[in-house]
């Protein structure tokens, strides 16, 4: 199961997210749940980073990504992060045995 966790500040703005695990939906290379989560995560990280919407620090290894967001410039990073969470929430509703979303 993939565990997707967000951490928010007192204004409910995401300051960190972590993705941990493999979905187990299908074999590696054919797993649509894993591919969907990975694509959404990297679209968000790259979008924030390449558009200079915030400072990022991230770490990745097999089945794991953690990203800490700081020094946001405007609302662009928050829009991308909120969109990521909406996507993960929808994906979780369709594949609840393979993906768990938790907000802290």
Number of C-alpha atoms within 10 A of each C-alpha: 17 22 16 23 17 20 15 13 10 6 6 10 15 21 18 20 22 19 22 18 16 19 23 15 16 12 9 12 8 10 14 14 22 22 14 13 20 16 12 18 22 12 14 19 21 13 16 22 16 10 10 14 20 22 14 18 13 13 10 12 8 8 13 16 18 18 17 17 21 14 11 16 12 10 10 16 26 19 14 18 23 15 14 18 22 12 14 20 18 12 18 18 12 12 15 14 13 18 26 19 17 13 12 11
